[in-house]
Amino acid sequence: MKVKRMMETDDTGVQRQFMPITHVSAVLGLENITSGQSKVLSVNGKSGAVILTKADLGLENAITKLPYASEDTDGILTAEMFQKIVNGESGTYLLPIATAEKLGGIKVGELLEVTEEGILSATKQTDFNFTKELKQKLESLKILKAGANISITEDGTISTTNDNEITSCSQIKKVYSNSIDFGDYDYSGNPNLLSTITSDYFTTKDNVTIVNENRGVKLTFRNSGFGAETGNVVQIKPKTTYTLSAKVTVNEDFVGDLSKIRLTYRKFPGGNILLGTNLSAMLAGETKIISVTGSVVEMKQVERTYLRLDSNSQIVDGSINIEYIKLEEASIATPYQPNLFESPYYLTKDEGAGLTTEYKYVGIGLKDFQDPNKYIWNMTIEYINKQLQELNEKSLNFTFEKIGEV
């Protein structure tokens, strides 16, 4: 007896075999064979303990495997697919990697830990658990220097090695500043009360231009009768002698009456000249130090004081360089030096309050020098401690948002 196979096509286009339900009475003689003491001696020519295969049933070419699992269909999950779910490209993940559109795994790293119970938590940072960036900043604070007669231990203790000149650290001269780049200036004279004057300080009009050049400004007149003036500068005290000085170069292209070119220190309102000098003693092509000394009786109702470079309303043409402008409390002009009491220097000998916020460096010397270049400069202990405190607070406040238990 030969049974004809019956096939049908499923939704995916694959043909599959199905067997119709057949009643035993439909097979002639089968009822008699299977009744009484009859036994099955063989199946498809095989006897004994028989394992039926697809071939025994004529199903060699039938598709009997489950489909592979996908995002939309259940199916077989291969070892390779399982590894992709468990592991990311650069680290172990609990779930497939999360994206902006859908939930996923959270990477386990130095700052995250997962317990055996599956609890996810952030690792708290401590003094010994800085990020790499904080560690690098901390290392930069440890660079200290010492001179021939001064030594600094690892814990910041300062001492002298010259017992003949000095016997205790309390006698070491100290000065504080926010900068150690003091330049190659002559600091033997009096302090400069003016900030470093640049073109940004000036306003101009009447065909006059001003630019920074060398260590000052270059003023160019184009048939002009005015010049330029600064914003507010330091105000002098009454009944005190001051000297205003500058290095001036009259360039070869200048044409006009040099006695009309003035450098003046004025007050507002009124524009009164408090200190002033001109270039009457100069010729085109010359460079000289000019200065003026004087004092004022009173400084009442003064809103601001300023510098002016002008031609006293006389028409002139050409350019003039003015450098090293200095205002000092003195009866004569002394060598130029920048203002050490304003930005970026903020130089002081005061060891009082405010060092932790205002001053970054301490200069150490055996003598009380006016020249800051004579000191050996290191970061102040107060500044280092302040930086360490900020780094510590930053690390302790480091948290992950929206982290709970998985």
C-alpha positions in Angstrom: 0.0 0.0 0.0 1.4 3.4 -0.9 0.2 6.5 0.8 0.4 9.7 -1.3 2.0 12.6 0.5 -0.1 15.8 0.8 1.6 19.2 0.7 0.5 22.8 1.4 2.3 26.2 1.2 2.5 28.3 4.3 2.4 32.2 4.7 6.2 32.4 3.9 6.0 30.4 0.7 7.5 27.2 2.1 5.8 23.9 1.3 5.1 21.7 4.3 3.7 18.1 4.4 0.6 17.3 6.4 -1.0 13.9 7.1 -4.8 13.6 7.0 -6.5 11.8 9.9 -7.3 8.3 8.7 -9.7 5.9 10.4 -8.4 2.4 11.0 -11.3 0.9 9.1 -10.2 2.8 6.0 -7.2 0.6 5.6 -8.3 -2.8 4.3 -7.1 -5.7 6.5 -5.5 -3.4 9.1 -8.2 -4.1 11.6 -7.6 -7.9 11.4 -3.8 -7.5 11.5 -3.8 -5.3 14.6 -6.4 -7.5 16.5 -5.8 -10.5 18.6 -2.2 -11.7 19.1 -0.7 -10.1 16.0 2.6 -8.2 16.4 4.5 -5.7 14.3 7.7 -7.5 13.1 9.4 -4.5 11.4 9.0 -0.9 10.4 10.2 0.1 6.9 12.4 -2.9 6.9 13.9 -2.3 10.4 13.3 -4.6 13.3 14.1 -4.4 17.0 14.3 -1.0 18.8 13.6 1.3 15.8 14.4 5.1 15.5 12.5 6.7 12.8 14.2 9.3 10.7 12.9 11.9 8.3 14.0 9.7 5.5 11.9 6.8 6.8 8.9 9.1 6.5 9.9 10.5 3.1 10.5 13.9 4.6 14.1 14.4 3.5 13.4 17.8 1.8 10.7 19.1 4.2 11.6 22.2 6.3 11.2 21.3 9.9 13.6 23.8 11.6 12.3 26.8 13.7 13.1 30.3 12.2 15.9 32.4 13.8 14.7 34.8 16.4 14.3 38.4 15.4 13.0 41.6 16.9 9.4 40.7 15.8 9.4 36.8 15.7 10.2 34.1 18.3 12.7 31.5 17.2 16.1 30.0 17.6 18.8 32.1 19.5 22.3 31.1 18.3 25.4 31.3 20.4 26.7 34.2 18.3 23.5 36.1 18.8 23.6 35.5 22.5 27.2 36.9 22.7 26.1 40.1 21.0 23.4 40.6 23.6 25.7 39.9 26.5 28.8 41.6 25.4 29.5 45.0 23.7 32.5 45.8 21.5 34.5 47.4 24.3 33.1 46.1 27.6 30.6 44.0 29.4 26.9 45.0 29.3 24.0 43.7 31.2 21.6 44.4 28.2 22.0 45.4 24.6 23.6 48.9 24.4 21.1 51.7 25.1 20.4 54.4 22.5 18.7 57.8 22.6 15.5 56.1 21.3 15.3 52.9 23.3 16.3 51.4 26.6 19.3 49.2 26.9 22.4 48.1 28.9 24.6 50.2 31.1 28.3 49.8 30.8 30.1 48.5 33.9 33.3 50.5 34.4 35.6 52.0 37.1 32.8 54.1 38.5 29.9 51.5 38.3 29.6 48.2 40.0 27.0 45.4 39.9 26.5 43.0 42.9 25.7 39.3 42.5 22.1 40.2 43.3 22.0 42.5 40.2 22.1 45.8 42.1 23.7 48.6 40.1 25.4 51.5 42.0 27.9 54.3 41.4 31.3 54.0 43.0 31.9 56.9 45.4 35.0 59.0 44.6 37.4 59.7 47.4 40.7 61.5 48.0 42.4 58.5 46.4 40.0 58.0 43.5 40.4 61.2 41.4 39.7 61.2 37.7 42.7 61.4 35.4 42.2 65.1 34.8 42.1 65.9 38.5 45.2 63.8 39.1 47.1 65.7 36.4 46.1 69.1 37.9 47.2 67.8 41.4 50.6 66.8 40.1 51.1 70.2 38.6 50.8 71.8 42.1 53.7 69.7 43.4 56.4 71.4 41.4 58.4 73.5 43.9 61.8 75.1 43.5 64.5 76.2 45.9 67.6 78.4 45.6 71.2 78.1 46.7 70.5 79.2 50.3 66.9 78.0 50.6 65.6 74.5 50.7 62.0 73.2 50.7 61.0 69.8 52.0 58.3 67.6 50.5 55.9 68.7 53.2 56.4 72.4 52.3 58.8 73.4 55.1 61.1 76.2 54.1 64.6 76.6 55.6 68.0 78.2 54.9 71.3 76.4 54.4 73.4 79.6 55.1 73.8 79.7 58.9 76.1 82.7 58.8 73.6 85.1 57.4 70.3 83.8 58.7 69.3 81.6 61.6 65.5 81.2 61.3 62.9 80.9 58.7 61.0 83.9 60.2 63.8 86.2 58.9 63.3 85.2 55.3 61.9 88.1 53.3 58.6 87.2 51.5 56.5 88.9 48.9 53.3 87.7 47.3 52.0 88.0 43.7 49.7 86.4 41.1 52.4 86.4 38.4 56.1 85.5 38.2 56.7 87.0 34.7 58.0 90.3 35.8 60.1 91.1 32.6 63.5 92.6 32.3 62.7 96.0 33.7 64.8 98.2 36.1 63.0 98.0 39.4 65.4 100.3 41.3 63.1 103.3 41.0 59.7 104.2 42.5 56.5 102.1 41.8 54.5 103.0 38.7 51.0 104.1 39.7 49.6 103.7 36.2 48.4 100.5 34.7 50.2 99.4 31.5 48.8 101.8 28.9 47.7 100.3 25.6 45.7 101.5 22.6 42.6 100.0 24.2 42.7 102.7 26.9 42.3 105.5 24.3 39.6 107.1 22.3 40.5 109.2 19.2 38.9 111.6 16.8 39.7 114.1 14.0 41.6 111.7 11.7 43.9 110.3 14.5 44.7 106.6 14.8 46.4 104.8 17.6 47.9 101.3 17.7 50.1 99.3 20.1 53.7 99.3 19.1 56.8 98.1 21.1 56.1 98.9 24.7 53.7 101.7 24.2 51.4 103.2 21.5 51.9 104.9 18.1 49.8 108.0 17.5 49.3 109.0 13.8 47.9 112.5 12.9 46.5 113.1 9.5 46.1 116.8 9.2 44.4 116.7 12.6 44.2 119.1 15.5 43.3 116.8 18.3 44.7 113.4 19.4 43.6 110.8 21.9 42.6 110.5 25.6 42.3 107.6 28.0 39.5 106.5 30.3 39.8 106.8 34.0 43.3 106.3 35.5 44.6 106.5 39.1 43.8 109.7 41.0 46.7 111.6 42.7 46.5 112.9 46.2 46.6 116.6 47.0 49.8 118.3 48.4 51.9 115.4 47.2 54.7 115.6 44.6 54.3 113.5 41.5 56.3 113.0 38.3 54.8 112.0 35.0 57.3 110.7 32.4 57.4 108.8 29.1 59.8 107.7 26.3 58.8 109.6 23.1 60.0 109.1 19.5 59.1 111.7 16.9 59.1 109.8 13.6 60.7 111.2 10.4 57.2 111.6 8.8 56.1 114.2 11.3 55.3 117.7 10.1 54.1 120.5 12.4 54.9 122.5 15.6 56.2 120.0 18.2 55.7 122.5 21.0 52.0 122.0 20.5 52.2 118.2 21.1 51.3 117.6 24.7 51.2 114.7 27.2 48.9 115.8 30.0 47.2 114.4 33.1 43.7 116.0 33.6 40.6 115.9 35.8 36.9 115.8 34.9 34.8 117.8 35.0 36.5 120.9 33.6 39.5 119.2 31.8 42.0 121.1 34.0 45.6 120.1 33.4 47.1 118.8 36.7 50.4 117.7 35.2 51.6 118.4 31.6 54.6 118.6 29.3 55.2 119.1 25.6 57.7 118.2 22.9 59.2 121.6 22.3 62.7 120.4 22.9 62.5 117.6 20.3 63.1 117.3 16.6 61.7 114.9 14.0 63.7 111.6 14.2 64.6 112.0 17.8 63.9 109.8 20.9 63.9 111.3 24.4 62.6 110.8 27.9 60.2 113.6 28.7 58.9 114.3 32.2 57.0 116.9 34.3 56.9 117.2 38.1 54.2 119.0 40.2 51.5 118.8 42.8 48.0 120.0 43.4 46.5 121.8 46.4 43.2 120.0 46.4 41.2 117.3 44.6 37.6 118.2 45.2 34.6 117.2 43.1 36.7 115.1 40.8 34.8 112.4 39.0 37.7 111.0 37.1 41.3 111.6 36.0 42.7 110.8 32.6 45.7 111.2 30.2 45.5 113.1 26.9 47.9 113.1 23.9 47.0 116.0 21.6 48.3 118.9 19.4 46.5 121.7 21.3 44.2 122.2 18.4 47.0 122.9 15.9 46.9 121.0 12.6 49.8 118.5 12.4 50.6 115.5 10.3 52.7 112.4 10.9 53.3 109.9 13.7 54.7 109.8 17.3 55.6 106.8 19.5 55.0 107.1 23.2 56.3 104.3 25.4 57.0 103.5 29.1 54.4 106.0 30.5 54.9 106.3 34.2 53.3 108.2 37.0 55.2 108.0 40.4 55.2 109.7 43.7 58.6 111.4 43.4 60.3 114.7 42.6 62.3 113.2 39.7 61.6 110.5 37.1 63.1 107.1 37.9 63.4 104.1 35.5 60.2 102.7 34.1 58.7 99.6 35.6 55.1 98.2 35.2 52.6 98.6 37.9 53.1 95.7 40.2 50.1 96.5 42.4 47.5 95.8 39.7 46.7 93.0 37.3 48.4 90.6 36.6 50.9 91.1 39.4 49.1 92.2 42.5 52.4 92.4 44.4 52.3 92.8 48.2 54.4 92.2 51.3 51.3 91.8 53.5 51.1 88.4 55.0 47.6 89.0 56.4 44.2 87.8 55.3 43.2 87.2 51.7 46.3 85.2 50.6 44.3 82.1 49.8 42.0 83.9 47.3 44.2 86.7 46.0 47.8 85.6 45.7 49.1 82.5 43.9 52.9 82.8 44.4 55.2 83.6 47.3 58.7 85.1 46.6 61.4 84.1 49.0 64.6 86.0 49.5 67.3 86.9 52.1 67.0 90.6 51.5 64.1 93.0 51.1 64.4 93.7 47.4 62.3 96.2 45.4 62.9 94.0 42.3 60.6 90.9 42.3 63.1 89.2 40.0 65.4 88.9 43.0 63.1 86.5 44.8 62.7 82.7 44.3 59.1 82.1 43.4 57.0 79.2 44.4 53.2 78.6 44.8 51.9 79.6 48.2 51.0 76.9 50.6 47.6 78.6 51.0 47.0 78.5 47.2 48.0 74.8 47.0 45.7 73.9 49.9 42.8 75.9 48.3 43.3 74.0 45.0 43.4 70.7 46.8 40.2 71.5 48.7 38.5 72.5 45.4 39.6 69.2 43.8 38.5 67.2 46.8 35.1 68.8 46.8 34.7 68.3 43.0 35.5 64.6 43.4 33.2 64.1 46.3 30.4 65.8 44.6 30.8 63.6 41.5 27.5 61.6 41.1 25.6 59.8 38.4 22.0 61.0 37.8 19.1 58.6 37.6 21.0 55.5 38.8 18.9 53.0 40.8 18.7 49.3 41.3 18.4 47.1 38.2 
